[in-house]
Amino acid sequence: SCGYFDRIFSSKNIKEGSNKCLTTRESYFGSCCVSDEPSEALLEPCDICGTAGQIDWSKTIQFNGTNISCGEFGWIFSSSKIYEGSNQCLRMRASYFGSCCFSTPQDGCNLCGVNAEGNSYELRTDVSIEFDGEALSCVEASYKISSKFEATSATCANAQLTHF
């Protein structure tokens, strides 16, 4: 057991830093020693949205003077070793959550909708529109709208009135 090594080191007066000490420590450190610091292998990289939302991969924001996609935060956090729950992670989330994250709607907005008689309309695949400041095909806009906005939201109603 690990306590056995402690007794050997104490009773045989093995000096800290000696070859015997270093060799034994290297062999048994991983299984016998516990650190107050969590192991890096157990830490998860920060997630800009945490558990409260989905990342908008197509959204572009300013970060350190450069335009980046919100999806790039994953790489930034991994390479900079910014871990979930750390102060730096929480500060970044507080700064960028509103721009980069959204909650998935229970009942997503249908851009073409259904009329009073219950007829549905086909989505045009040959037309592009401007939505949320960017040029998108109707298919892209429909996907973006249905994945981000509730059918009963004002944004949904406006999109249907504007682009129907």
Salt bridges, closest charged atoms under 4 A:
GLU16 OE2 - ARG25 NH2 2.67
GLU40 OE2 - LYS81 NZ 3.33
ASP56 OD2 - LYS148 NZ 2.13
GLU84 OE2 - ARG93 NH2 2.49
ASP126 OD1 - ARG124 NE 3.37
ASP132 OD2 - LYS144 NZ 3.95
GLU134 OE2 - LYS144 NZ 2.25
